[in-house]
């Protein structure tokens, strides 16, 4: 059985990126909050 892949809309992507660029937020924390891997944030 395959895993269902989550598709993010543009506003969700912008929110993830903007939060990861804030000085008090680490990429690891943002990734955990959104349930994605750190590599996904970097890509």
LUMPAKE-697351 format. One record per atom (N, C-alpha, C): residue number from 1; chain; atom name; x, z, y. Coordinates in nm, 4 decimals, m for minus. Example, Ala and Ser with C-alpha at 12.3 -4.5 7.8 and 13.67 -1.06 7.14 Angstrom:
BEGIN
marza=1; fike=A; roti=N; c1=1.3190; c3=0.7800; c2=m0.5690
marza=1; fike=A; roti=CA; c1=1.2300; c3=0.7800; c2=m0.4500
marza=1; fike=A; roti=C; c1=1.3200; c3=0.7800; c2=m0.3300
marza=2; fike=A; roti=N; c1=1.2850; c3=0.7080; c2=m0.2250
marza=2; fike=A; roti=CA; c1=1.3670; c3=0.7140; c2=m0.1060
marza=2; fike=A; roti=C; c1=1.2900; c3=0.7870; c2=0.0030
This chain:
BEGIN
marza=1; fike=A; roti=N; c1=0.0840; c3=0.0000; c2=m0.1166
marza=1; fike=A; roti=CA; c1=0.0000; c3=0.0000; c2=0.0000
marza=1; fike=A; roti=C; c1=0.0895; c3=0.0000; c2=0.1242
marza=2; fike=A; roti=N; c1=0.0615; c3=m0.0880; c2=0.2180
marza=2; fike=A; roti=CA; c1=0.1447; c3=m0.0978; c2=0.3368
marza=2; fike=A; roti=C; c1=0.0927; c3=m0.0083; c2=0.4491
marza=3; fike=A; roti=N; c1=0.1821; c3=0.0234; c2=0.5390
marza=3; fike=A; roti=CA; c1=0.1504; c3=0.1075; c2=0.6523
marza=3; fike=A; roti=C; c1=0.0897; c3=0.0225; c2=0.7638
marza=4; fike=A; roti=N; c1=m0.0072; c3=0.0754; c2=0.8338
marza=4; fike=A; roti=CA; c1=m0.0689; c3=0.0039; c2=0.9446
marza=4; fike=A; roti=C; c1=0.0215; c3=0.0195; c2=1.0672
marza=5; fike=A; roti=N; c1=0.0549; c3=m0.0920; c2=1.1295
marza=5; fike=A; roti=CA; c1=0.1440; c3=m0.0907; c2=1.2446
marza=5; fike=A; roti=C; c1=0.0645; c3=m0.0711; c2=1.3736
marza=6; fike=A; roti=N; c1=0.1107; c3=0.0214; c2=1.4577
marza=6; fike=A; roti=CA; c1=0.0439; c3=0.0513; c2=1.5847
marza=6; fike=A; roti=C; c1=0.0835; c3=m0.0535; c2=1.6881
marza=7; fike=A; roti=N; c1=m0.0148; c3=m0.1108; c2=1.7555
marza=7; fike=A; roti=CA; c1=0.0095; c3=m0.2026; c2=1.8656
marza=7; fike=A; roti=C; c1=m0.0173; c3=m0.1282; c2=1.9953
marza=8; fike=A; roti=N; c1=0.0811; c3=m0.1308; c2=2.0843
marza=8; fike=A; roti=CA; c1=0.0686; c3=m0.0622; c2=2.2129
marza=8; fike=A; roti=C; c1=0.0313; c3=m0.1622; c2=2.3212
marza=9; fike=A; roti=N; c1=m0.0610; c3=m0.1209; c2=2.4077
marza=9; fike=A; roti=CA; c1=m0.0963; c3=m0.2065; c2=2.5199
marza=9; fike=A; roti=C; c1=0.0061; c3=m0.1856; c2=2.6318
marza=10; fike=A; roti=N; c1=0.0061; c3=m0.2744; c2=2.7291
marza=10; fike=A; roti=CA; c1=0.1072; c3=m0.2725; c2=2.8341
marza=10; fike=A; roti=C; c1=0.1133; c3=m0.1387; c2=2.9073
marza=11; fike=A; roti=N; c1=0.0001; c3=m0.0795; c2=2.9346
marza=11; fike=A; roti=CA; c1=0.0003; c3=0.0477; c2=3.0087
marza=11; fike=A; roti=C; c1=0.0627; c3=0.1606; c2=2.9265
marza=12; fike=A; roti=N; c1=0.0416; c3=0.1589; c2=2.7955
marza=12; fike=A; roti=CA; c1=0.1034; c3=0.2595; c2=2.7094
marza=12; fike=A; roti=C; c1=0.2546; c3=0.2423; c2=2.7071
marza=13; fike=A; roti=N; c1=0.3002; c3=0.1177; c2=2.6982
marza=13; fike=A; roti=CA; c1=0.4436; c3=0.0906; c2=2.6986
marza=13; fike=A; roti=C; c1=0.5079; c3=0.1367; c2=2.8289
marza=14; fike=A; roti=N; c1=0.4415; c3=0.1083; c2=2.9403
marza=14; fike=A; roti=CA; c1=0.4949; c3=0.1494; c2=3.0703
marza=14; fike=A; roti=C; c1=0.5015; c3=0.3011; c2=3.0819
marza=15; fike=A; roti=N; c1=0.4030; c3=0.3697; c2=3.0289
marza=15; fike=A; roti=CA; c1=0.4012; c3=0.5162; c2=3.0316
marza=15; fike=A; roti=C; c1=0.5175; c3=0.5730; c2=2.9502
marza=16; fike=A; roti=N; c1=0.5415; c3=0.5177; c2=2.8330
marza=16; fike=A; roti=CA; c1=0.6512; c3=0.5640; c2=2.7473
marza=16; fike=A; roti=C; c1=0.7853; c3=0.5428; c2=2.8167
marza=17; fike=A; roti=N; c1=0.8052; c3=0.4245; c2=2.8733
marza=17; fike=A; roti=CA; c1=0.9319; c3=0.3944; c2=2.9396
marza=17; fike=A; roti=C; c1=0.9509; c3=0.4806; c2=3.0636
marza=18; fike=A; roti=N; c1=0.8469; c3=0.4961; c2=3.1434
marza=18; fike=A; roti=CA; c1=0.8608; c3=0.5755; c2=3.2659
marza=18; fike=A; roti=C; c1=0.8921; c3=0.7213; c2=3.2342
marza=19; fike=A; roti=N; c1=0.8333; c3=0.7746; c2=3.1300
marza=19; fike=A; roti=CA; c1=0.8618; c3=0.9132; c2=3.0917
marza=19; fike=A; roti=C; c1=1.0039; c3=0.9275; c2=3.0381
marza=20; fike=A; roti=N; c1=1.0522; c3=0.8253; c2=2.9669
marza=20; fike=A; roti=CA; c1=1.1878; c3=0.8332; c2=2.9119
marza=20; fike=A; roti=C; c1=1.2934; c3=0.8221; c2=3.0213
marza=21; fike=A; roti=N; c1=1.2581; c3=0.7649; c2=3.1362
marza=21; fike=A; roti=CA; c1=1.3533; c3=0.7497; c2=3.2462
marza=21; fike=A; roti=C; c1=1.3574; c3=0.8711; c2=3.3385
marza=22; fike=A; roti=N; c1=1.2633; c3=0.9622; c2=3.3251
marza=22; fike=A; roti=CA; c1=1.2645; c3=1.0834; c2=3.4060
marza=22; fike=A; roti=C; c1=1.3833; c3=1.1703; c2=3.3664
marza=23; fike=A; roti=N; c1=1.4440; c3=1.2353; c2=3.4656
marza=23; fike=A; roti=CA; c1=1.5648; c3=1.3135; c2=3.4404
marza=23; fike=A; roti=C; c1=1.5424; c3=1.4337; c2=3.3501
marza=24; fike=A; roti=N; c1=1.4251; c3=1.4940; c2=3.3575
marza=24; fike=A; roti=CA; c1=1.4008; c3=1.6149; c2=3.2782
marza=24; fike=A; roti=C; c1=1.3462; c3=1.5847; c2=3.1391
marza=25; fike=A; roti=N; c1=1.3308; c3=1.4579; c2=3.1041
marza=25; fike=A; roti=CA; c1=1.2783; c3=1.4188; c2=2.9735
marza=25; fike=A; roti=C; c1=1.3866; c3=1.3481; c2=2.8920
marza=26; fike=A; roti=N; c1=1.4038; c3=1.3874; c2=2.7673
marza=26; fike=A; roti=CA; c1=1.4960; c3=1.3157; c2=2.6809
marza=26; fike=A; roti=C; c1=1.4173; c3=1.2111; c2=2.6008
marza=27; fike=A; roti=N; c1=1.4889; c3=1.1099; c2=2.5576
marza=27; fike=A; roti=CA; c1=1.4255; c3=1.0051; c2=2.4784
marza=27; fike=A; roti=C; c1=1.3693; c3=1.0641; c2=2.3496
marza=28; fike=A; roti=N; c1=1.4394; c3=1.1589; c2=2.2936
marza=28; fike=A; roti=CA; c1=1.3946; c3=1.2240; c2=2.1707
marza=28; fike=A; roti=C; c1=1.2598; c3=1.2927; c2=2.1910
marza=29; fike=A; roti=N; c1=1.2453; c3=1.3654; c2=2.3014
marza=29; fike=A; roti=CA; c1=1.1197; c3=1.4349; c2=2.3298
marza=29; fike=A; roti=C; c1=1.0042; c3=1.3376; c2=2.3509
marza=30; fike=A; roti=N; c1=1.0303; c3=1.2309; c2=2.4248
marza=30; fike=A; roti=CA; c1=0.9269; c3=1.1309; c2=2.4505
marza=30; fike=A; roti=C; c1=0.8853; c3=1.0636; c2=2.3200
marza=31; fike=A; roti=N; c1=0.9827; c3=1.0297; c2=2.2366
marza=31; fike=A; roti=CA; c1=0.9526; c3=0.9661; c2=2.1093
marza=31; fike=A; roti=C; c1=0.8682; c3=1.0569; c2=2.0199
marza=32; fike=A; roti=N; c1=0.9014; c3=1.1841; c2=2.0164
marza=32; fike=A; roti=CA; c1=0.8239; c3=1.2784; c2=1.9358
marza=32; fike=A; roti=C; c1=0.6812; c3=1.2914; c2=1.9879
marza=33; fike=A; roti=N; c1=0.6656; c3=1.2946; c2=2.1196
marza=33; fike=A; roti=CA; c1=0.5336; c3=1.3090; c2=2.1804
marza=33; fike=A; roti=C; c1=0.4424; c3=1.1911; c2=2.1460
marza=34; fike=A; roti=N; c1=0.4992; c3=1.0710; c2=2.1425
marza=34; fike=A; roti=CA; c1=0.4191; c3=0.9525; c2=2.1154
marza=34; fike=A; roti=C; c1=0.4194; c3=0.9122; c2=1.9675
marza=35; fike=A; roti=N; c1=0.4938; c3=0.9826; c2=1.8861
marza=35; fike=A; roti=CA; c1=0.4961; c3=0.9542; c2=1.7428
marza=35; fike=A; roti=C; c1=0.5682; c3=0.8256; c2=1.7070
marza=36; fike=A; roti=N; c1=0.6757; c3=0.7960; c2=1.7820
marza=36; fike=A; roti=CA; c1=0.7541; c3=0.6755; c2=1.7549
marza=36; fike=A; roti=C; c1=0.9001; c3=0.7152; c2=1.7372
marza=37; fike=A; roti=N; c1=0.9818; c3=0.6232; c2=1.6880
marza=37; fike=A; roti=CA; c1=1.1221; c3=0.6529; c2=1.6712
marza=37; fike=A; roti=C; c1=1.1967; c3=0.6338; c2=1.8025
marza=38; fike=A; roti=N; c1=1.3131; c3=0.6968; c2=1.8128
marza=38; fike=A; roti=CA; c1=1.3929; c3=0.6829; c2=1.9336
marza=38; fike=A; roti=C; c1=1.4367; c3=0.5391; c2=1.9537
marza=39; fike=A; roti=N; c1=1.4655; c3=0.4683; c2=1.8464
marza=39; fike=A; roti=CA; c1=1.5061; c3=0.3277; c2=1.8573
marza=39; fike=A; roti=C; c1=1.3965; c3=0.2416; c2=1.9169
marza=40; fike=A; roti=N; c1=1.2738; c3=0.2749; c2=1.8913
marza=40; fike=A; roti=CA; c1=1.1617; c3=0.1993; c2=1.9476
marza=40; fike=A; roti=C; c1=1.1602; c3=0.2136; c2=2.0994
marza=41; fike=A; roti=N; c1=1.1943; c3=0.3296; c2=2.1499
marza=41; fike=A; roti=CA; c1=1.1984; c3=0.3504; c2=2.2943
marza=41; fike=A; roti=C; c1=1.3107; c3=0.2669; c2=2.3551
marza=42; fike=A; roti=N; c1=1.4248; c3=0.2627; c2=2.2895
marza=42; fike=A; roti=CA; c1=1.5380; c3=0.1864; c2=2.3418
marza=42; fike=A; roti=C; c1=1.5150; c3=0.0364; c2=2.3365
marza=43; fike=A; roti=N; c1=1.4375; c3=m0.0086; c2=2.2381
marza=43; fike=A; roti=CA; c1=1.4132; c3=m0.1527; c2=2.2257
marza=43; fike=A; roti=C; c1=1.3011; c3=m0.1890; c2=2.3156
